[in-house]
Amino acid sequence: MIELNRITKIFENFNCHSDDYKGAMYINIYGSLPKAYFIYLDDNCNLTYRSGSQSLNTVKEIKNRIDEFKLLNNLLELSEKDENISVFCYSLNEWMIVSRYERLNFLFTITKSDENDGLGRYYVVVYTHHKIEDVLECIGNCFVKNEKHSRIDFGIAAIDCSNSLYTAWYDYDYQEIDIDKNYNDDIPYNKICNLVSDEGNSELILFYGEPGTGKSSFIKHLMSKYPEKDFVFIDGALLSNSSQERLMSYFLENKDTIFILEDCEKVLLDRDKNYNPVMSLLLNLTDGIISDVLGIKLICTFNTALSNIDKALLRKGRLSLKYEFKKLVKEKVRKILNDNTINEDMTLADIYNIDDENDYSKKQTKKIGF
């Protein structure tokens, strides 16, 4: 095993401002000239690479969204379990992972970009003179997706002090759900995924149904499945209280974004029966020249009946997909609760809160969804 003290001494004394210091540091540690390989995560969080035999001065690192918290904690756990791997932090935005194996040398860096976009974007490069496949097998655990939990990046539309709309970015831990287990078999899962993943096209998707049937949980699943996409939530009240001009300016600044319009019944209601000034903007965003230019996708959720929605939204060519989330059929409820005596369909909220004897929804006007 390569001595940690020697690596630490090289690490502390090296000129980290040189353009090729990473490769030069590798030479100082291992005594061999490395190749550079670009590392990134694919849609399924599988570790992938692109080979790069360029000189170290011309390496172009590929930028990708990597979960800082999960990645660095996995690295630290790995370094604690395996004394042959050490993690160094040489600035607030840059980390270096060094192998101390005698027969498998590698050094890879994780550098946070200078972009202040709140999305956690990083440059990742591996240096080694060994077979990259062997190195990836060794360090792959650092990038393995947790099957039960992942972190979701998402935006929330808000109003600043100048009365303009902006996007505030957040992330949080998300517990993955089993779609086959928790949703009825009629859900058009593949079509929904194709619409969300399709690049450059505007789409209008309507998710409706009574509270607690899993609309929000399904959207969270889509966010987890497509972490490279920008998902931004807009509250229905914010929509209905904003002018068309302010909304249009905001949408123009967010091309190719997936907007989640939550509980937006008020702005989707039939214009013949309700005053609805936002509807014309939504129609332009989902069909016509503006939609072609912006490539915005709208996922609208609501609890009212589909018959109350403006008929113009439902026109063929504008509406990409509509799906009603209904109570889970009793056969699936039985499997979840492991109770063959269940004789009725149930909402997901009722299923996963079955031990709660209090039904506060009868006492409060606020609805608690799943």
For each residue, the residues with C-beta under 8 A, 3 or more apart:
1: 83 84 100 101 102
2: 6 7 29 30 99 100 101 102
3: 6 7 100
4: 7 8 86 100
5: 8 9
6: 2 3 9 10 29
7: 2 3 4 10 11 29 86 98 100
8: 4 5 11 12
9: 5 6 12 13
10: 6 7 13 14 25 28 29
11: 7 8 14 25 88 90 96 98
12: 8 9
13: 9 10
14: 10 11 21 24 25 28
15: 18 21
16: 21 90
17: 21
18: 15 21 24
19: 56 57
20: 23 24 56 57
21: 14 15 16 17 18 24 25
22: 25 26 56 96 107 109 125 127
23: 20 26 27 33 34 36 56 127
24: 14 18 20 21 27 28 56
25: 10 11 14 21 22 28 29 107
26: 22 23 29 30 32 34 105 107 127
27: 23 24 30 31 32 33 34
28: 10 14 24 25 31
29: 2 6 7 10 25 26 98 105 107
30: 2 26 27 34 105 129
31: 27 28
32: 26 27 105 129
33: 23 27 129
34: 23 26 27 30 107 127 128 129
35: 51 52 53 127 128 129 132
36: 23 52 53 54 56 59 125 126 127
37: 49 50 51 52 125 126 127 128 132
38: 49 50 52 60 61 62 124 125 126
39: 47 48 49 108 124 125 126 143
40: 48 49 50 62 64 66 124
41: 45 46 47 48 64 66 143
42: 45 46 48
43: 197 225 226 228
44: 145
45: 41 42 143 144 145 150
46: 41 42
47: 39 41 136 140 143 144
48: 39 40 41 42
49: 37 38 39 40 126 132 136
50: 37 38 40 62
51: 35 37 132
52: 35 36 37 38 59 60
53: 35 36
54: 36 58 59 60
55: 58 59
56: 19 20 22 23 24 36 59
57: 19 20
58: 54 55
59: 36 52 54 55 56 125
60: 38 52 54
61: 38 111 123 124 125
62: 38 40 50 123 124
63: 113 121 122 123
64: 40 41 121 122 124 228
65: 119 120 121 122 153 227 228
66: 40 41 71 110 120 121 122 124 143
67: 70 71 120 150 151 171
68: 71 72 112 120 122
69: 72 73 151
70: 67 73 74 146 150 151
71: 66 67 68 74 75 110 142 143
72: 68 69 75 76 87 95 110
73: 69 70 76 77
74: 70 71 77 78 141 142 143 144
75: 71 72 78 79 87 95 97 142
76: 72 73 79 80 87
77: 73 74 80 81
78: 74 75 81 82 85 139 141 142
79: 75 76 82 85 86 87 97
80: 76 77
81: 77 78
82: 78 79 85
83: 1 100
84: 1 99 100 101
85: 78 79 82 97 98 99 100 139
86: 4 7 79 97 98 100
87: 72 75 76 79 95 96 97 98
88: 11 95 96 97 98
89: 94 95 96
90: 11 16 94 95 96
91: 94
92: 112
93: 111 112 114
94: 89 90 91 109 110 111 112
95: 72 75 87 88 89 90 109 110 111
96: 11 22 87 88 89 90 107 108 109 110
97: 75 79 85 86 87 88 107 108 109 110 139 142
98: 7 11 29 85 86 87 88 106 107
99: 2 84 85 104 105 106 107 135 138
100: 1 2 3 4 7 83 84 85 86
101: 1 2 84 104 105 138
102: 1 2
103:
104: 99 101 130 134 135 138
105: 26 29 30 32 99 101 128 129 130
106: 98 99 126 127 128 130 135 138 139
107: 22 25 26 29 34 96 97 98 99 126 127 128
108: 39 96 97 124 125 126 127 139
109: 22 94 95 96 97 123 124 125 127
110: 66 71 72 94 95 96 97 122 123 124
111: 61 93 94 95 122 123 124
112: 68 92 93 94 120 121 122 123
113: 63 121 122 123
114: 93
115: 119 121
116:
117: 121 169
118: 168 169
119: 65 115 153 169 230
120: 65 66 67 68 112 153 171
121: 63 64 65 66 112 113 115 117
122: 63 64 65 66 68 110 111 112 113
123: 61 62 63 109 110 111 112 113
124: 38 39 40 61 62 64 66 108 109 110 111
125: 22 36 37 38 39 59 61 108 109
126: 36 37 38 39 49 106 107 108 132 135 139
127: 22 23 26 34 35 36 37 106 107 108 109
128: 34 35 37 105 106 107 132 135
129: 30 32 33 34 35 105
130: 104 105 106 134 135
131: 134 135
132: 35 37 49 51 126 128 135 136
133: 136 137
134: 104 130 131 137 138
135: 99 104 106 126 128 130 131 132 138 139
136: 47 49 132 133 139 140
137: 133 134 140
138: 99 101 104 106 134 135
139: 78 85 97 106 108 126 135 136 142 143
140: 47 136 137 143 144
141: 74 78 144
142: 71 74 75 78 97 139
143: 39 41 45 47 66 71 74 139 140
144: 45 47 74 140 141
145: 44 45 150
146: 70 149 150
147: 176
148: 175 176
149: 146 173 174 175 176
150: 45 67 70 145 146 173 174 176 224 227
151: 67 69 70 171 172 173 174
152: 171 172 174 220 223 224 227
153: 65 119 120 169 170 171 223 227 231
154: 169 170 171 223 231 232 233
155: 167 168 169 170 230 231 232 233
156: 167 168 170 232 233
157: 165 166 167 232 233 234 235 238 250
158: 165 166 167 168 238
159: 163 164 165 166 238
160: 163 164 165 166
161:
162:
163: 159 160 246
164: 159 160 246 249 250
165: 157 158 159 160 242 246 247 249 250
166: 157 158 159 160 250
167: 155 156 157 158 232 254
168: 118 155 156 158
169: 117 118 119 153 154 155
170: 153 154 155 156
171: 67 120 151 152 153 154
172: 151 152
173: 149 150 151
174: 149 150 151 152 220 223 224
175: 148 149
176: 147 148 149 150 221 224
177: 181 182 217 220 221
178: 181 182
179: 182 183 187 189 218 221
180: 183
181: 177 178 332 335 336
182: 177 178 179 214 217 328 332 336 348
183: 179 180 187 189 214 218 325 328
184: 187 326 328 329 332
185:
186:
187: 179 183 184 192 218 323
188: 191 192 321 323
189: 179 183 192 193
190: 193 194
191: 188 194 195 321
192: 187 188 189 195 196 205 222 321 323
193: 189 190 196 197 222 225
194: 190 191 197 198
195: 191 192 198 203 205 297 320 321
196: 192 193 203 222 226 229 258 297
197: 43 193 194 226 229
198: 194 195 201 203
199: 256 295
200: 256 295
201: 198 295 297
202: 285 286 287 291 292 294 295 296 297 298
203: 195 196 198 286 297 298 320 321
204: 286 297 298 300 313 318 319 320
205: 192 195 297 298 299 300 320 321 322 323
206: 300 302 306 309 313 319 321 322 323
207: 215 218 219 299 300 301 302 323 325
208: 215 301 302 303 304 305 306 322 323 324 325
209: 213 215 303 324 325 326
210: 213 303 325 326 327 347
211: 303 347 349 361 367 368 369 370
212: 347 348 349 350 368 369 370
213: 209 210 325 326 327 328 347 348 349 370
214: 182 183 217 218 325 347 348 370
215: 207 208 209 218 219 301 325 369
216: 219 220 262 301 369 370
217: 177 182 214 220 221 348 370
218: 179 183 187 207 214 215 221 222 325
219: 207 215 216 222 223 231 260 299 301
220: 152 174 177 216 217 223 224
221: 176 177 179 217 218 224 225
222: 192 193 196 218 219 225 226 231
223: 152 153 154 174 219 220 226 227 229 231
224: 150 152 174 176 220 221 227
225: 43 193 221 222
226: 43 196 197 222 223 229
227: 65 150 152 153 223 224
228: 43 64 65
229: 196 197 223 226 258
230: 119 155 254 256 257 258
231: 153 154 155 219 222 223 257 258 260
232: 154 155 156 157 167 254 257 258 259 260
233: 154 155 156 157 259 260 262
234: 157 238 239 259 260 261 262 264
235: 157 238 239 262 263
236: 239 240 261 262 263 264 265 266 267
237: 240 241 266
238: 157 158 159 234 235 241 242
239: 234 235 236 242 247 261 264 266 267 278
240: 236 237 264 266 267 278
241: 237 238
242: 165 238 239 246 247 278
243: 246 247
244: 247 248 277 278 280 281
245: 248 249
246: 163 164 165 242 243 249 250
247: 165 239 242 243 244 250 251 278 281
248: 244 245 251 252 281
249: 164 165 245 246 252 253
250: 157 164 165 166 246 247 253 254
251: 247 248 254 259 285 294 296
252: 248 249 255 294
253: 249 250
254: 167 230 232 250 251 257 259 296
255: 252 293 294 295 296
256: 199 200 230 294 295 296
257: 230 231 232 254 296 297
258: 196 229 230 231 232 296 297 299
259: 232 233 234 251 254 296 297 298 299
260: 219 231 232 233 234 299 301
261: 234 236 239 264 267 298 299 300 301
262: 216 233 234 235 236 301
263: 235 236 301 302 303
264: 234 236 239 240 261 267 268 300 301 302
265: 236 268 269 302 303 304 308
266: 236 237 239 240 269 274 276
267: 236 239 240 261 264 276 278 279 282
268: 264 265 276 279 282 300 302 309 310 313
269: 265 266 273 274 276 304 308 309 310
270: 273 274 276 308 309 310 311
271: 274 275 276 279 310 312
272:
273: 269 270
274: 266 269 270 271
275: 271
276: 266 267 268 269 270 271 279 310
277: 244 280
278: 239 240 242 244 247 267 281 282
279: 267 268 271 276 282 283 310 312 313
280: 244 277 283 284
281: 244 247 248 278 284 285
282: 267 268 278 279 285 286 298 313
283: 279 280 286 287 288 312 313 318
284: 280 281 287 288 290 291
285: 202 251 281 282 290 291 294 296 298
286: 202 203 204 282 283 291 298 313 318 319
287: 202 283 284 291 315 317 318
288: 283 284 291 292
289: 292 293
290: 284 285 293 294
291: 202 284 285 286 287 288 294 295 296
292: 202 288 289 295
293: 255 289 290
294: 202 251 252 255 256 285 290 291
295: 199 200 201 202 255 256 291 292
296: 202 251 254 255 256 257 258 259 285 291
297: 195 196 201 202 203 204 205 257 258 259
298: 202 203 204 205 259 261 282 285 286
299: 205 207 219 258 259 260 261
300: 204 205 206 207 261 264 268
301: 207 208 215 216 219 260 261 262 263 264
302: 206 207 208 263 264 265 268 309
303: 208 209 210 211 263 265 367
304: 208 265 269 308 309
305: 208 308
306: 206 208 309 314 322 324
307:
308: 265 269 270 304 305
309: 206 268 269 270 302 304 306 313 314
310: 268 269 270 271 276 279 313 314
311: 270 314 315
312: 271 279 283 315 318
313: 204 206 268 279 282 283 286 309 310 318 319
314: 306 309 310 311 318 319 322
315: 287 311 312 318 319
316: 319
317: 287
318: 204 283 286 287 312 313 314 315
319: 204 206 286 313 314 315 316 322
320: 195 203 204 205
321: 188 191 192 195 203 205 206
322: 205 206 208 306 314 319
323: 187 188 192 205 206 207 208
324: 208 209 306
325: 183 207 208 209 210 213 214 215 218
326: 184 209 210 213 345
327: 210 213 345 346 347
328: 182 183 184 213 332 333 336 345 346 347 348 351
329: 184 332 333 345
330: 333 334 342 343 344 345 346
331: 334 335
332: 181 182 184 328 329 335 336
333: 328 329 330 336 337 342 344 345 346 351
334: 330 331 337 338 339 340 342
335: 181 331 332 338
336: 181 182 328 332 333 351
337: 333 334 342 351 354
338: 334 335
339: 334 342
340: 334
341:
342: 330 333 334 337 339 346
343: 330
344: 330 333
345: 326 327 328 329 330 333
346: 327 328 330 333 342 350 351
347: 210 211 212 213 214 327 328 350 351 370
348: 182 212 213 214 217 328 351 352 370
349: 211 212 213 352 353 368 369 370
350: 212 346 347 353 354
351: 328 333 336 337 346 347 348 354
352: 348 349 370
353: 349 350 356
354: 337 350 351
355:
356: 353 359
357:
358:
359: 356 362 363
360: 363 364 368
361: 211 364 367 368
362: 359
363: 359 360
364: 360 361
365:
366:
367: 211 303 361
368: 211 212 349 360 361
369: 211 212 215 216 349
370: 211 212 213 214 216 217 347 348 349 352
